[in-house]
Amino acid sequence: MTLAAYAESFEQFAAGLPPGQRAARREQLGRFLDAGFPTPRLEAWHYTDLSALGARRFSPVDPGGTAPAVEWLAETDRLLYLNGRLDRAQSTLPELHADDSSAAAADDSVAALNAAFSSGGLHLRLDRNQRLPRPLHVVAFGDTAAASPGMVHQRHRIELAENAEATVVFQFLGRSAGRLTTQVVEVSLAAGAKLTLYRLQNEHDGATLLTRIDTRLGRDSRLHAVTIDGGGGLVRHDFNMLLAEAGAEVELSGLYRPAPDAHIDNQTRIVHAAPHCRSRERFKGIVDAKARAIFVGKVIVQPGAQKTDSEQHVANLLLSRRAEVNAKPELEIYADDVKCAHGATVGQLDDSALEYLRSRGIAGAEARALLLRAFGAAILNRIAIPELRRSLALQLGLADEEEFEDAAAETLA
Amino acid sequence: MATQPQDIQELMRRREYSAGFVTSIESDTIAPGLSEDVIRLISARKQEPEWLLEFRLKAYRRWLKMEQPKWAQVHYPPIDYQAISYYSQPKSHKDGPKSLDEVDPKLLETYKKLGIPLKEQEMLAGVAMDVVFDSVSVATTFKKKLGEAGVIFCPISEAVHEHPDLVRKYLGSVVPFGDNFYAALNSAVFTDGSFVFIPKGVRCPMELSTYFRINERNTGQFERTLIIAEEGAYVSYLEGCTAPQRDENQLHAAVVELVTLDDAQIKYSTVQNWYPGDEEGRGGIYNFVTKRGDCRGRRSKISWTQVETGSAITWKYPSCILRGDDSVGEFYSVALTHHRQQADTGTKMIHVGKNTRSTIVSKGISAGHGQQSYRGLVRVLESAENARNHTQCDSLLIGDRCGAHTFPYTEVRNPSARLEHEATTSKIAEDQLYYCRTRGIAEEEAVSMIVNGFCKDVFKELPMEFAVEAGKLLAVSLEGAVG
């Protein structure tokens, strides 16, 4: 494995940095070069092999591409990143962007790569009792015009002070294959803060997308998160949640429907570090054609985290002979007065349900589509913005344009 | 934990010390250390054929290139493999206690609680056995009956000479010599173990037990077991016993291989209660075992049942390769960790054939500072049409310093497969305890009752005598866990 291309790219990239940042960035690069891209020899990367990326060459600066016509949500504030650069014309709150990327020591090589090359990102900071009036919609759009595909590394930060509230939507859209995107989001919620976070991904099915969200939850804070994967070629998402103080609560839902040749790896890690916290996790996957889907969910209950209440469930529909599903719901428990449960299933559409529909005159493809829609709706309905729900259902092939009605989705759930 | 390295050394020291007392007639112990010469020596002492020596050497060369695995959720100081003596002639009973009066009274008390007859107590404690008693023992009678049925049940070292074709055909065919670190070590240096062969169409007339092989009792460190059930055969095999046994080896790395041909069935039950170390975790056995069954034939079945309450560290994953169409794999397990015990155990079910089914029921109980993990893999290959699996793992926590962990891997490559996995972790419900206590049942007894109920699904898979003992064993093992 050669990482030479990354070292060279870095020299090109570092030339454009303010001199004060170069040393720190170089250190992160060193960390990445030492460790290299993770391979399945690491337990955390058991099912996803990134070593092939090592020999590839991505251009660090990617000026090309045309600003897309993004389907913005009606009542939102917006930030548009085109190939990692803020597009001021289309952003309503450009002042929320920060170039700085003073990252803490990265604990894995992908995070180190991200920190070395980061072009910054959203920095949302809400004061005590402050409420974001409208959802914030952050779109990352990838479109390479240059001959060699580019790479984009972004870092976003969200800090909510006591009792602050916000809704943030991160969306990835892409138009060109062969790109590499990494993204790290750091979230910190102070006591009583409430964050609704959506991570939606409909990248080009030849693109590589490595994302990670790290959250720290303070006393009685709430995180409501939904992550939806519809596109991408090689996708890995790490969702880390630390319930650091008593009374914190996480509700995490996810839906993945990989493209025919895609590989989607979702890893979640919920750490109950304090007593009286609650976590609910529910993932669903529809895996067809030659796709490969992975779900690894870890719940850790640390010593002393008594009265923990945790549930985790993953359900997969495996619809093709050449597709593959790997699921690993893990529990690590070091306290006794806890209620923890998890479940995992892999199966097909229910024959008796299909039979029932057939007896009502709905047969074949139509019946299957209906059941798939019901399956996906259980997750999509967790998204509180109806407009978004609708466009996601269309994107995922879980709705028909004309007949879609929210009411219908509601009944299907 | 920090005190353990000393213990190993001390144990090693003690071993060497006792070897120093052995008279010249009995100097059949090889000096500690492992090399090709040692393996040649072991093989020569046992007068093994050339192919077996080759097998051992291949395993040893592979082992040299392997690293001690670190992925399990257990912690222990590094093991010095050069400090172990890899061969000693089965010890005569001379160095054991002369009568039960010389045996640790604490041990005897445990025997009493388990309801073990006096003669058996002597056997277990390693008391020098009366030769007459031995020769007319039940074992001999059983052997005759087995012979009539055509069943072969003997030490594997004997089988190498008596039935070389069978051993050569099957040895290492389920667990290859380079399978994993400890299996490779075992393949290189194994000294003895059981060999069972049930011919076509025979239903073994009795439950076979290692317990009958009294004479080979002290061969436990690198044990090798091979069980073959031919077409339509059936055997139920019992390993271990509920009583704590006298044993001086700290590291145990056994290999068990099971093979079932068409319509054959093997039921393998284990009760393991080796020395778990004292309350602070000093001493105690390391139990690193590779157990695997190969359902080669159609409609064949392999069923593992285990009750693991002993050992300082348990590390075993009895597995089934469901190769034959319509074959069935089962795994029922109760693992209990108390004080400083650690257990990382579970199973692998590899579905290869069509219509293969597997069931996993794992019950873990953690008390004191005990840590335990269920680690399982269910893999459905492309060829395994209509595979089914149901997995249930439940953990019960007693006390706030223990831990219970679950690492279930599910890998599916066939769309007709149906898999379910469910797991729960909780403590003993207050209302259940309260109910028992209002009925005048003391807390400790109530806990033991509830734990037994929790394990019922597994106990009912055990042969009857074992099931009764297992219940008592849990109660004894949990002593002092509450209150």
Boltz contact constraints between the chains, C-beta under 6 A:
constraints:
  - contact:
      token1: [A, 318]
      token2: [B, 412]
      max_distance: 6.0
  - contact:
      token1: [A, 318]
      token2: [B, 415]
      max_distance: 6.0
  - contact:
      token1: [A, 319]
      token2: [B, 415]
      max_distance: 6.0
  - contact:
      token1: [A, 320]
      token2: [B, 415]
      max_distance: 6.0
  - contact:
      token1: [A, 321]
      token2: [B, 415]
      max_distance: 6.0
  - contact:
      token1: [A, 324]
      token2: [B, 413]
      max_distance: 6.0
  - contact:
      token1: [A, 325]
      token2: [B, 412]
      max_distance: 6.0
  - contact:
      token1: [A, 326]
      token2: [B, 411]
      max_distance: 6.0
  - contact:
      token1: [A, 327]
      token2: [B, 410]
      max_distance: 6.0
  - contact:
      token1: [A, 328]
      token2: [B, 409]
      max_distance: 6.0
  - contact:
      token1: [A, 330]
      token2: [B, 406]
      max_distance: 6.0
  - contact:
      token1: [A, 330]
      token2: [B, 407]
      max_distance: 6.0
  - contact:
      token1: [A, 331]
      token2: [B, 405]
      max_distance: 6.0
  - contact:
      token1: [A, 331]
      token2: [B, 406]
      max_distance: 6.0
  - contact:
      token1: [A, 331]
      token2: [B, 425]
      max_distance: 6.0
  - contact:
      token1: [A, 332]
      token2: [B, 405]
      max_distance: 6.0
  - contact:
      token1: [A, 333]
      token2: [B, 403]
      max_distance: 6.0
  - contact:
      token1: [A, 333]
      token2: [B, 404]
      max_distance: 6.0
  - contact:
      token1: [A, 333]
      token2: [B, 425]
      max_distance: 6.0
  - contact:
      token1: [A, 334]
      token2: [B, 403]
      max_distance: 6.0
  - contact:
      token1: [A, 335]
      token2: [B, 400]
      max_distance: 6.0
  - contact:
      token1: [A, 336]
      token2: [B, 397]
      max_distance: 6.0
  - contact:
      token1: [A, 336]
      token2: [B, 399]
      max_distance: 6.0
  - contact:
      token1: [A, 336]
      token2: [B, 400]
      max_distance: 6.0
  - contact:
      token1: [A, 336]
      token2: [B, 427]
      max_distance: 6.0
  - contact:
      token1: [A, 337]
      token2: [B, 427]
      max_distance: 6.0
  - contact:
      token1: [A, 339]
      token2: [B, 426]
      max_distance: 6.0
  - contact:
      token1: [A, 340]
      token2: [B, 425]
      max_distance: 6.0
  - contact:
      token1: [A, 341]
      token2: [B, 424]
      max_distance: 6.0
  - contact:
      token1: [A, 342]
      token2: [B, 423]
      max_distance: 6.0
  - contact:
      token1: [A, 343]
      token2: [B, 422]
      max_distance: 6.0
  - contact:
      token1: [A, 344]
      token2: [B, 410]
      max_distance: 6.0
  - contact:
      token1: [A, 344]
      token2: [B, 421]
      max_distance: 6.0
  - contact:
      token1: [A, 345]
      token2: [B, 420]
      max_distance: 6.0
  - contact:
      token1: [A, 346]
      token2: [B, 412]
      max_distance: 6.0
  - contact:
      token1: [A, 346]
      token2: [B, 419]
      max_distance: 6.0
  - contact:
      token1: [A, 347]
      token2: [B, 418]
      max_distance: 6.0
